[in-house]
Amino acid sequence: MSGYGKRWPTWLILGFGFSFLYLPILVLMFYSFNENKLATVWSGFSLKWYVALMQNDQMLRAAWLSIKIAFWTATAAVVLGTMAALVMTRMRVFTGKTLFGALITAPLVMPEVILGLSILMLFMSLGSMVGFAPRGVMSIWIAHVTFTLAFVTVVLASRMAELDKSLEEAAMDLGANRVKVFFLITLPIIAPAILAGWLLAFTLSLDDVVVASFVSGPNSTTLPMVIFSSARRGLNPQVNALATIMVVVVSAAAFFAWWLMYREEKRKQRDMQLALQDNG
């Protein structure tokens, strides 16, 4: 009893922290089933806003566009982030390596307003110099890859730094080249981190409104931009329904990624126990 009494402040602090983070989301999801058009006045259970959402062509087009941009952004960020992480953790020290790592991770601490404005000015400069500049979906994709690359690189570089290099060295001693070692040894081990980085980049791209507002074209309005403009005109219950669907989908994807990483960790612990038993 005394032990429980000592632990209750910890549970209280945790409960307050989780409530602060997730209670607004739960309230939003609750009111997505509200029959009343006023989003904060409960008048009965209804699914009519989900039905209305399925008939809202503008919001559905924006959602599909955001999903496509987020998918290709996450894919490109993972490919480039893996290459950058290999340079930071596997290549020998070379002149400018510290500067390279600093430039890769700079978008982590750079305000999105500055990042979006700088990319817009870059595209305008390209248009004036060469007569061509990416516009619309292409410009949003380039901008999103630029700032999500930093997050993916940090995730993969931290995982590669923990990787036992003796496994790769043993494979090279047996005659495998670096490319074969990467695809047969390194890649399967860091696969959970790659998936986590992909999901992180996908979520960041899907959620972005500031950078996309600078570089988007007239026919490339993303879902966050539609939601932001709708919220300025007043709360729309369809936005609550859409947010509920997105929370459920993202939560399921995050849980799947966590499950893969948990299974990989359990497998590593089991292999270590078997190795210790064999040595004993």
TORBALO-441661 format. One record per residue (C-alpha): residue number from 1; residue in three letters; chain; x negated, y negated, z. Coordinates in steps of 0.001 Angstrom, whole numbers, plus 524288, in hexadecimal, padded with zeros to 5 digits. Layout:
! TORBALO-441661
<resi->NUM, resn->ala, chain->A, c1->X, c2->Y, c3->Z>;
...
//
This chain:
! TORBALO-441661
<resi->1, resn->met, chain->A, c1->80000, c2->80000, c3->80000>;
<resi->2, resn->ser, chain->A, c1->7F4FB, c2->7F6DF, c3->8035D>;
<resi->3, resn->gly, chain->A, c1->7EE50, c2->7FA15, c3->7F666>;
<resi->4, resn->tyr, chain->A, c1->7FACB, c2->7F6B4, c3->7EF1E>;
<resi->5, resn->gly, chain->A, c1->7FBC3, c2->7EA28, c3->7F6D6>;
<resi->6, resn->lys, chain->A, c1->7EE0C, c2->7E67A, c3->7F2A2>;
<resi->7, resn->arg, chain->A, c1->7F12A, c2->7E93A, c3->7E463>;
<resi->8, resn->trp, chain->A, c1->7FDE8, c2->7E1C7, c3->7E343>;
<resi->9, resn->pro, chain->A, c1->7F787, c2->7D489, c3->7E02C>;
<resi->10, resn->thr, chain->A, c1->7F0CA, c2->7DB0B, c3->7D4A2>;
<resi->11, resn->trp, chain->A, c1->7FDAF, c2->7E078, c3->7CF95>;
<resi->12, resn->leu, chain->A, c1->80404, c2->7D33E, c3->7D1B6>;
<resi->13, resn->ile, chain->A, c1->7F99F, c2->7CC43, c3->7C9CB>;
<resi->14, resn->leu, chain->A, c1->7FA70, c2->7D670, c3->7BEF7>;
<resi->15, resn->gly, chain->A, c1->80939, c2->7D587, c3->7BECA>;
<resi->16, resn->phe, chain->A, c1->808C9, c2->7C6BE, c3->7BDDA>;
<resi->17, resn->gly, chain->A, c1->7FEB0, c2->7C741, c3->7B2F7>;
<resi->18, resn->phe, chain->A, c1->80633, c2->7D12C, c3->7AAD3>;
<resi->19, resn->ser, chain->A, c1->812E7, c2->7C9D1, c3->7AD19>;
<resi->20, resn->phe, chain->A, c1->80C8B, c2->7BD3B, c3->7A86E>;
<resi->21, resn->leu, chain->A, c1->807E2, c2->7C418, c3->79C16>;
<resi->22, resn->tyr, chain->A, c1->81342, c2->7CCE0, c3->79876>;
<resi->23, resn->leu, chain->A, c1->81F86, c2->7C74E, c3->79EC1>;
<resi->24, resn->pro, chain->A, c1->82162, c2->7BCDA, c3->79416>;
<resi->25, resn->ile, chain->A, c1->8203F, c2->7C773, c3->789AD>;
<resi->26, resn->leu, chain->A, c1->82A3B, c2->7CFFA, c3->790AC>;
<resi->27, resn->val, chain->A, c1->83384, c2->7C471, c3->791DD>;
<resi->28, resn->leu, chain->A, c1->8321F, c2->7C1C0, c3->78350>;
<resi->29, resn->met, chain->A, c1->834ED, c2->7D002, c3->78024>;
<resi->30, resn->phe, chain->A, c1->840AE, c2->7CFEE, c3->7894A>;
<resi->31, resn->tyr, chain->A, c1->846D2, c2->7C407, c3->782CD>;
<resi->32, resn->ser, chain->A, c1->844C9, c2->7C9DB, c3->7754E>;
<resi->33, resn->phe, chain->A, c1->850CD, c2->7D22E, c3->77866>;
<resi->34, resn->asn, chain->A, c1->858B4, c2->7C656, c3->77C71>;
<resi->35, resn->glu, chain->A, c1->86573, c2->7C411, c3->7752E>;
<resi->36, resn->asn, chain->A, c1->8651B, c2->7B570, c3->7777C>;
<resi->37, resn->lys, chain->A, c1->85E62, c2->7ACAE, c3->76D93>;
<resi->38, resn->leu, chain->A, c1->85864, c2->7A52E, c3->778DA>;
<resi->39, resn->ala, chain->A, c1->84C2E, c2->7AD09, c3->77B96>;
<resi->40, resn->thr, chain->A, c1->84C3C, c2->7AA4B, c3->78A39>;
<resi->41, resn->val, chain->A, c1->85AC3, c2->7AC7C, c3->78D28>;
<resi->42, resn->trp, chain->A, c1->85E9B, c2->7BABC, c3->78EC4>;
<resi->43, resn->ser, chain->A, c1->86C4F, c2->7BDFF, c3->78A17>;
<resi->44, resn->gly, chain->A, c1->86BB4, c2->7CC81, c3->78724>;
<resi->45, resn->phe, chain->A, c1->863EB, c2->7D74A, c3->78085>;
<resi->46, resn->ser, chain->A, c1->8633A, c2->7D6DC, c3->771BF>;
<resi->47, resn->leu, chain->A, c1->85A86, c2->7DB1B, c3->76674>;
<resi->48, resn->lys, chain->A, c1->85F8D, c2->7D0CA, c3->75D17>;
<resi->49, resn->trp, chain->A, c1->852DB, c2->7C91E, c3->75D20>;
<resi->50, resn->tyr, chain->A, c1->84B80, c2->7D529, c3->75885>;
<resi->51, resn->val, chain->A, c1->85575, c2->7D6AF, c3->74DA2>;
<resi->52, resn->ala, chain->A, c1->85428, c2->7C83E, c3->74A37>;
<resi->53, resn->leu, chain->A, c1->84567, c2->7C9B7, c3->74A2C>;
<resi->54, resn->met, chain->A, c1->8463D, c2->7D4A3, c3->74021>;
<resi->55, resn->gln, chain->A, c1->84DDA, c2->7CB3E, c3->73766>;
<resi->56, resn->asn, chain->A, c1->84482, c2->7BFC8, c3->738F6>;
<resi->57, resn->asp, chain->A, c1->83CAD, c2->7C074, c3->72C66>;
<resi->58, resn->gln, chain->A, c1->83395, c2->7B542, c3->72FED>;
<resi->59, resn->met, chain->A, c1->82F5A, c2->7BB3F, c3->73CC0>;
<resi->60, resn->leu, chain->A, c1->82E19, c2->7C8E4, c3->736F3>;
<resi->61, resn->arg, chain->A, c1->825B1, c2->7C3E7, c3->72BB9>;
<resi->62, resn->ala, chain->A, c1->81D27, c2->7BC7B, c3->73540>;
<resi->63, resn->ala, chain->A, c1->81BF6, c2->7C88E, c3->73DEC>;
<resi->64, resn->trp, chain->A, c1->81813, c2->7D135, c3->73276>;
<resi->65, resn->leu, chain->A, c1->80E2A, c2->7C714, c3->72DD9>;
<resi->66, resn->ser, chain->A, c1->80840, c2->7C611, c3->73B7A>;
<resi->67, resn->ile, chain->A, c1->80749, c2->7D4DE, c3->73C92>;
<resi->68, resn->lys, chain->A, c1->8004D, c2->7D5F5, c3->72F7D>;
<resi->69, resn->ile, chain->A, c1->7F6CC, c2->7CB13, c3->732DB>;
<resi->70, resn->ala, chain->A, c1->7F463, c2->7D0DC, c3->74057>;
<resi->71, resn->phe, chain->A, c1->7F1E6, c2->7DE6F, c3->73AA7>;
<resi->72, resn->trp, chain->A, c1->7E7CF, c2->7D9EE, c3->730C2>;
<resi->73, resn->thr, chain->A, c1->7E1E0, c2->7D076, c3->73A8F>;
<resi->74, resn->ala, chain->A, c1->7DFEA, c2->7DB46, c3->74486>;
<resi->75, resn->thr, chain->A, c1->7DA4D, c2->7E46E, c3->73A3D>;
<resi->76, resn->ala, chain->A, c1->7D08D, c2->7DA78, c3->73521>;
<resi->77, resn->ala, chain->A, c1->7CCF1, c2->7D60F, c3->742E7>;
<resi->78, resn->val, chain->A, c1->7CA28, c2->7E415, c3->74703>;
<resi->79, resn->val, chain->A, c1->7C16E, c2->7E69A, c3->73B36>;
<resi->80, resn->leu, chain->A, c1->7B9CC, c2->7D9F6, c3->73CD5>;
<resi->81, resn->gly, chain->A, c1->7B9D0, c2->7DB0E, c3->74BB3>;
<resi->82, resn->thr, chain->A, c1->7B421, c2->7E8C1, c3->74B19>;
<resi->83, resn->met, chain->A, c1->7A931, c2->7E3FE, c3->7424F>;
<resi->84, resn->ala, chain->A, c1->7A689, c2->7D86B, c3->74B42>;
<resi->85, resn->ala, chain->A, c1->7A694, c2->7E128, c3->7574E>;
<resi->86, resn->leu, chain->A, c1->79CC6, c2->7EA43, c3->750D3>;
<resi->87, resn->val, chain->A, c1->793DE, c2->7DEBC, c3->74DFF>;
<resi->88, resn->met, chain->A, c1->794E6, c2->7D9EE, c3->75C09>;
<resi->89, resn->thr, chain->A, c1->792C4, c2->7E725, c3->7629D>;
<resi->90, resn->arg, chain->A, c1->78B40, c2->7EFD9, c3->7593F>;
<resi->91, resn->met, chain->A, c1->7823C, c2->7E765, c3->7511C>;
<resi->92, resn->arg, chain->A, c1->774EB, c2->7E36D, c3->755ED>;
<resi->93, resn->val, chain->A, c1->772AB, c2->7D5CD, c3->75AFE>;
<resi->94, resn->phe, chain->A, c1->7716A, c2->7CC5E, c3->74F99>;
<resi->95, resn->thr, chain->A, c1->77038, c2->7BDBE, c3->74E71>;
<resi->96, resn->gly, chain->A, c1->77D7A, c2->7B7A2, c3->750A5>;
<resi->97, resn->lys, chain->A, c1->783EB, c2->7C38C, c3->756DB>;
<resi->98, resn->thr, chain->A, c1->78804, c2->7BBC3, c3->762D7>;
<resi->99, resn->leu, chain->A, c1->78D4B, c2->7B105, c3->75A11>;
<resi->100, resn->phe, chain->A, c1->79483, c2->7BB3D, c3->75211>;
<resi->101, resn->gly, chain->A, c1->79B4E, c2->7C082, c3->75E3C>;
<resi->102, resn->ala, chain->A, c1->79EAC, c2->7B2C6, c3->762C6>;
<resi->103, resn->leu, chain->A, c1->7A49F, c2->7AF17, c3->755AB>;
<resi->104, resn->ile, chain->A, c1->7AC80, c2->7BBAD, c3->75504>;
<resi->105, resn->thr, chain->A, c1->7B281, c2->7B991, c3->76276>;
<resi->106, resn->ala, chain->A, c1->7B40C, c2->7AAB2, c3->7616B>;
<resi->107, resn->pro, chain->A, c1->7C297, c2->7AB5A, c3->75DA2>;
<resi->108, resn->leu, chain->A, c1->7C550, c2->7B17A, c3->76AE7>;
<resi->109, resn->val, chain->A, c1->7C361, c2->7A45B, c3->771A0>;
<resi->110, resn->met, chain->A, c1->7C702, c2->79B53, c3->7666E>;
<resi->111, resn->pro, chain->A, c1->7D47B, c2->794CB, c3->76733>;
<resi->112, resn->glu, chain->A, c1->7DD9F, c2->799B2, c3->75CA4>;
<resi->113, resn->val, chain->A, c1->7E0C2, c2->78BD1, c3->75887>;
<resi->114, resn->ile, chain->A, c1->7D262, c2->78947, c3->75572>;
<resi->115, resn->leu, chain->A, c1->7D126, c2->79668, c3->74EB6>;
<resi->116, resn->gly, chain->A, c1->7DD2A, c2->7944B, c3->7464E>;
<resi->117, resn->leu, chain->A, c1->7D930, c2->7867D, c3->742AA>;
<resi->118, resn->ser, chain->A, c1->7CB5E, c2->78AAB, c3->73F21>;
<resi->119, resn->ile, chain->A, c1->7D048, c2->795B7, c3->7366A>;
<resi->120, resn->leu, chain->A, c1->7D9E3, c2->78C79, c3->72FD6>;
<resi->121, resn->met, chain->A, c1->7CEE2, c2->782D3, c3->72CFB>;
<resi->122, resn->leu, chain->A, c1->7C6A0, c2->78DF9, c3->727B3>;
<resi->123, resn->phe, chain->A, c1->7D161, c2->791DF, c3->71E35>;
<resi->124, resn->met, chain->A, c1->7D343, c2->783B2, c3->71A18>;
<resi->125, resn->ser, chain->A, c1->7C4A7, c2->7826E, c3->7179A>;
<resi->126, resn->leu, chain->A, c1->7C4BD, c2->78ED0, c3->70F72>;
<resi->127, resn->gly, chain->A, c1->7D012, c2->78984, c3->7079B>;
<resi->128, resn->ser, chain->A, c1->7C8F2, c2->77CCE, c3->704B3>;
<resi->129, resn->met, chain->A, c1->7BBE4, c2->78355, c3->7016A>;
<resi->130, resn->val, chain->A, c1->7BFC7, c2->78F56, c3->6F997>;
<resi->131, resn->gly, chain->A, c1->7CDD8, c2->78C13, c3->6F648>;
<resi->132, resn->phe, chain->A, c1->7D350, c2->797C6, c3->6FD78>;
<resi->133, resn->ala, chain->A, c1->7D6E1, c2->799F6, c3->70BA9>;
<resi->134, resn->pro, chain->A, c1->7DE88, c2->7A4F4, c3->71224>;
<resi->135, resn->arg, chain->A, c1->7EC7F, c2->7A125, c3->7150F>;
<resi->136, resn->gly, chain->A, c1->7F7E2, c2->7A79D, c3->71BAE>;
<resi->137, resn->val, chain->A, c1->7F674, c2->7B5BD, c3->71FDE>;
<resi->138, resn->met, chain->A, c1->7E82C, c2->7B68E, c3->71BD5>;
<resi->139, resn->ser, chain->A, c1->7E442, c2->7AAA0, c3->723C7>;
<resi->140, resn->ile, chain->A, c1->7EB95, c2->7AF8E, c3->72FC6>;
<resi->141, resn->trp, chain->A, c1->7E504, c2->7BCCF, c3->72E74>;
<resi->142, resn->ile, chain->A, c1->7D76D, c2->7B6D3, c3->72D71>;
<resi->143, resn->ala, chain->A, c1->7D9F4, c2->7AE06, c3->73920>;
<resi->144, resn->his, chain->A, c1->7DF33, c2->7B923, c3->7416B>;
<resi->145, resn->val, chain->A, c1->7D3B7, c2->7C1F3, c3->73E24>;
<resi->146, resn->thr, chain->A, c1->7CAA6, c2->7B6E7, c3->74220>;
<resi->147, resn->phe, chain->A, c1->7CF7B, c2->7B5C3, c3->7500D>;
<resi->148, resn->thr, chain->A, c1->7D392, c2->7C3E8, c3->75294>;
<resi->149, resn->leu, chain->A, c1->7C62D, c2->7C8B9, c3->74E5C>;
<resi->150, resn->ala, chain->A, c1->7C043, c2->7C372, c3->75AF5>;
<resi->151, resn->phe, chain->A, c1->7C999, c2->7CB2F, c3->7639D>;
<resi->152, resn->val, chain->A, c1->7C78D, c2->7D7D9, c3->75C27>;
<resi->153, resn->thr, chain->A, c1->7B8CA, c2->7D637, c3->75C4D>;
<resi->154, resn->val, chain->A, c1->7B87E, c2->7D450, c3->76B07>;
<resi->155, resn->val, chain->A, c1->7C0AD, c2->7E095, c3->76D41>;
<resi->156, resn->leu, chain->A, c1->7B882, c2->7E91D, c3->7642A>;
<resi->157, resn->ala, chain->A, c1->7AB5B, c2->7E3A1, c3->76862>;
<resi->158, resn->ser, chain->A, c1->7AE5A, c2->7E66D, c3->776B3>;
<resi->159, resn->arg, chain->A, c1->7B22D, c2->7F467, c3->77341>;
<resi->160, resn->met, chain->A, c1->7A62B, c2->7F6A2, c3->76AD9>;
<resi->161, resn->ala, chain->A, c1->79D5F, c2->7F124, c3->77576>;
<resi->162, resn->glu, chain->A, c1->7A26D, c2->7FBD3, c3->77EAA>;
<resi->163, resn->leu, chain->A, c1->7A096, c2->80692, c3->7748E>;
<resi->164, resn->asp, chain->A, c1->795BC, c2->81033, c3->77766>;
<resi->165, resn->lys, chain->A, c1->78BAE, c2->80DB3, c3->76CB4>;
<resi->166, resn->ser, chain->A, c1->78576, c2->81AFF, c3->76EFC>;
<resi->167, resn->leu, chain->A, c1->790C4, c2->82135, c3->76772>;
<resi->168, resn->glu, chain->A, c1->78DC5, c2->8190F, c3->75B75>;
<resi->169, resn->glu, chain->A, c1->77F1E, c2->81B2C, c3->75CF2>;
<resi->170, resn->ala, chain->A, c1->78100, c2->829D8, c3->75E06>;
<resi->171, resn->ala, chain->A, c1->78908, c2->829F8, c3->75179>;
<resi->172, resn->met, chain->A, c1->77E8B, c2->8222E, c3->74A57>;
<resi->173, resn->asp, chain->A, c1->77411, c2->82B67, c3->74F73>;
<resi->174, resn->leu, chain->A, c1->77BCB, c2->83678, c3->74934>;
<resi->175, resn->gly, chain->A, c1->77B19, c2->82FB3, c3->73BFC>;
<resi->176, resn->ala, chain->A, c1->78750, c2->8274F, c3->73B52>;
<resi->177, resn->asn, chain->A, c1->785E9, c2->8199F, c3->735CF>;
<resi->178, resn->arg, chain->A, c1->78BCF, c2->80DAA, c3->73C65>;
<resi->179, resn->val, chain->A, c1->7980D, c2->80DA7, c3->73408>;
<resi->180, resn->lys, chain->A, c1->79AF0, c2->81BE1, c3->73713>;
<resi->181, resn->val, chain->A, c1->79827, c2->819B5, c3->7458B>;
<resi->182, resn->phe, chain->A, c1->7A1BD, c2->80E6A, c3->745D1>;
<resi->183, resn->phe, chain->A, c1->7ACEC, c2->815D5, c3->73F72>;
<resi->184, resn->leu, chain->A, c1->7AAB0, c2->822C9, c3->74681>;
<resi->185, resn->ile, chain->A, c1->7A606, c2->81E61, c3->753F7>;
<resi->186, resn->thr, chain->A, c1->7A86A, c2->81002, c3->7569F>;
<resi->187, resn->leu, chain->A, c1->7B580, c2->80DFF, c3->75003>;
<resi->188, resn->pro, chain->A, c1->7BCE8, c2->8190A, c3->756E1>;
<resi->189, resn->ile, chain->A, c1->7B7EC, c2->8146C, c3->76423>;
<resi->190, resn->ile, chain->A, c1->7BB9C, c2->80628, c3->76227>;
<resi->191, resn->ala, chain->A, c1->7C899, c2->80968, c3->75B73>;
<resi->192, resn->pro, chain->A, c1->7D0D0, c2->805BF, c3->7677C>;
<resi->193, resn->ala, chain->A, c1->7C9C9, c2->7F899, c3->7683E>;
<resi->194, resn->ile, chain->A, c1->7CC20, c2->7F683, c3->759B4>;
<resi->195, resn->leu, chain->A, c1->7DA8D, c2->7F936, c3->75BA8>;
<resi->196, resn->ala, chain->A, c1->7DAEE, c2->7EFEB, c3->76742>;
<resi->197, resn->gly, chain->A, c1->7D412, c2->7E560, c3->75F59>;
<resi->198, resn->trp, chain->A, c1->7DD67, c2->7E783, c3->753F2>;
<resi->199, resn->leu, chain->A, c1->7E93B, c2->7E61F, c3->75CC1>;
<resi->200, resn->leu, chain->A, c1->7E378, c2->7D9FD, c3->76316>;
<resi->201, resn->ala, chain->A, c1->7E0E7, c2->7D39B, c3->755E1>;
<resi->202, resn->phe, chain->A, c1->7EE6A, c2->7D781, c3->75112>;
<resi->203, resn->thr, chain->A, c1->7F4DF, c2->7D16C, c3->75D01>;
<resi->204, resn->leu, chain->A, c1->7ECD7, c2->7C4E8, c3->75C3C>;
<resi->205, resn->ser, chain->A, c1->7F00C, c2->7C331, c3->74DD6>;
<resi->206, resn->leu, chain->A, c1->7FE71, c2->7C626, c3->74FDE>;
<resi->207, resn->asp, chain->A, c1->7FEF5, c2->7BC70, c3->75B1E>;
<resi->208, resn->asp, chain->A, c1->7F78F, c2->7B11E, c3->754E4>;
<resi->209, resn->val, chain->A, c1->7FECC, c2->7A4A1, c3->751C7>;
<resi->210, resn->val, chain->A, c1->7F477, c2->799E5, c3->75323>;
<resi->211, resn->val, chain->A, c1->7EA84, c2->79E66, c3->74908>;
<resi->212, resn->ala, chain->A, c1->7F50E, c2->7A300, c3->73F92>;
<resi->213, resn->ser, chain->A, c1->7FBBB, c2->795B3, c3->74047>;
<resi->214, resn->phe, chain->A, c1->7EF5A, c2->78F36, c3->73AFB>;
<resi->215, resn->val, chain->A, c1->7EC79, c2->79872, c3->72FC1>;
<resi->216, resn->ser, chain->A, c1->7F9CE, c2->79D94, c3->72B96>;
<resi->217, resn->gly, chain->A, c1->8003B, c2->799F5, c3->71EC0>;
<resi->218, resn->pro, chain->A, c1->80E52, c2->7968E, c3->71B8E>;
<resi->219, resn->asn, chain->A, c1->8121B, c2->7A4C4, c3->718FE>;
<resi->220, resn->ser, chain->A, c1->80A23, c2->7AB2B, c3->723CD>;
<resi->221, resn->thr, chain->A, c1->81178, c2->7A859, c3->73056>;
<resi->222, resn->thr, chain->A, c1->80E14, c2->7B259, c3->73AB2>;
<resi->223, resn->leu, chain->A, c1->8170B, c2->7B74F, c3->7455C>;
<resi->224, resn->pro, chain->A, c1->810F9, c2->7AF64, c3->7508F>;
<resi->225, resn->met, chain->A, c1->812A4, c2->7A315, c3->74869>;
<resi->226, resn->val, chain->A, c1->82109, c2->7A637, c3->74630>;
<resi->227, resn->ile, chain->A, c1->8231F, c2->7A8F6, c3->7549F>;
<resi->228, resn->phe, chain->A, c1->81C12, c2->79C81, c3->75894>;
<resi->229, resn->ser, chain->A, c1->82415, c2->79406, c3->74F6D>;
<resi->230, resn->ser, chain->A, c1->8308A, c2->79AD0, c3->753E8>;
<resi->231, resn->ala, chain->A, c1->82D40, c2->798AC, c3->76245>;
<resi->232, resn->arg, chain->A, c1->82B7F, c2->78A19, c3->75FE7>;
<resi->233, resn->arg, chain->A, c1->83976, c2->78958, c3->75AAD>;
<resi->234, resn->gly, chain->A, c1->83EC7, c2->79112, c3->7663A>;
<resi->235, resn->leu, chain->A, c1->83E76, c2->79EBE, c3->76BCA>;
<resi->236, resn->asn, chain->A, c1->84305, c2->7A8DC, c3->761FA>;
<resi->237, resn->pro, chain->A, c1->847A5, c2->7B5F1, c3->7679A>;
<resi->238, resn->gln, chain->A, c1->8429D, c2->7BCB2, c3->75B5C>;
<resi->239, resn->val, chain->A, c1->834EE, c2->7B8F0, c3->75F8D>;
<resi->240, resn->asn, chain->A, c1->8373B, c2->7C01D, c3->76C6A>;
<resi->241, resn->ala, chain->A, c1->83B61, c2->7CC3B, c3->764F4>;
<resi->242, resn->leu, chain->A, c1->82F88, c2->7CB79, c3->75C0F>;
<resi->243, resn->ala, chain->A, c1->82677, c2->7C954, c3->767A0>;
<resi->244, resn->thr, chain->A, c1->82C38, c2->7D53C, c3->76E6D>;
<resi->245, resn->ile, chain->A, c1->8299D, c2->7DDBD, c3->7628E>;
<resi->246, resn->met, chain->A, c1->81BA7, c2->7D89E, c3->7618F>;
<resi->247, resn->val, chain->A, c1->8191C, c2->7DAE6, c3->7701A>;
<resi->248, resn->val, chain->A, c1->81DE9, c2->7E8ED, c3->76F18>;
<resi->249, resn->val, chain->A, c1->815D0, c2->7EBCB, c3->762EC>;
<resi->250, resn->val, chain->A, c1->80965, c2->7E577, c3->76822>;
<resi->251, resn->ser, chain->A, c1->80B02, c2->7EC20, c3->77556>;
<resi->252, resn->ala, chain->A, c1->80C74, c2->7F954, c3->76EC1>;
<resi->253, resn->ala, chain->A, c1->80044, c2->7F6DE, c3->7668D>;
<resi->254, resn->ala, chain->A, c1->7F88D, c2->7F260, c3->77273>;
<resi->255, resn->phe, chain->A, c1->7FCD8, c2->7FE44, c3->77A1E>;
<resi->256, resn->phe, chain->A, c1->7F8C2, c2->80720, c3->76EDD>;
<resi->257, resn->ala, chain->A, c1->7EB54, c2->800B4, c3->76E63>;
<resi->258, resn->trp, chain->A, c1->7E9EF, c2->80202, c3->77D26>;
<resi->259, resn->trp, chain->A, c1->7EDAC, c2->81057, c3->77C4A>;
<resi->260, resn->leu, chain->A, c1->7E351, c2->812E2, c3->771E5>;
<resi->261, resn->met, chain->A, c1->7D8E0, c2->80C2A, c3->77A02>;
<resi->262, resn->tyr, chain->A, c1->7DD2F, c2->8136A, c3->78640>;
<resi->263, resn->arg, chain->A, c1->7DCAC, c2->82072, c3->77F27>;
<resi->264, resn->glu, chain->A, c1->7CF1D, c2->81D4F, c3->779E5>;
<resi->265, resn->glu, chain->A, c1->7CA62, c2->819C1, c3->78788>;
<resi->266, resn->lys, chain->A, c1->7CFD1, c2->8265A, c3->78D41>;
<resi->267, resn->arg, chain->A, c1->7C954, c2->82E0C, c3->78262>;
<resi->268, resn->lys, chain->A, c1->7BC3C, c2->827A6, c3->7855A>;
<resi->269, resn->gln, chain->A, c1->7BD96, c2->82ABC, c3->793CD>;
<resi->270, resn->arg, chain->A, c1->7C109, c2->838DC, c3->790B3>;
<resi->271, resn->asp, chain->A, c1->7B55F, c2->83A40, c3->78798>;
<resi->272, resn->met, chain->A, c1->7AC6D, c2->834A3, c3->7920A>;
<resi->273, resn->gln, chain->A, c1->7B197, c2->83E27, c3->79C22>;
<resi->274, resn->leu, chain->A, c1->7AF90, c2->84997, c3->792DF>;
<resi->275, resn->ala, chain->A, c1->7A1C5, c2->844F1, c3->78FEA>;
<resi->276, resn->leu, chain->A, c1->79EA6, c2->84405, c3->79E69>;
<resi->277, resn->gln, chain->A, c1->7A40B, c2->851A2, c3->7A0A6>;
<resi->278, resn->asp, chain->A, c1->79BDF, c2->85723, c3->7958B>;
<resi->279, resn->asn, chain->A, c1->78FAF, c2->8508F, c3->79AD7>;
<resi->280, resn->gly, chain->A, c1->792B1, c2->8557E, c3->7A872>;
//
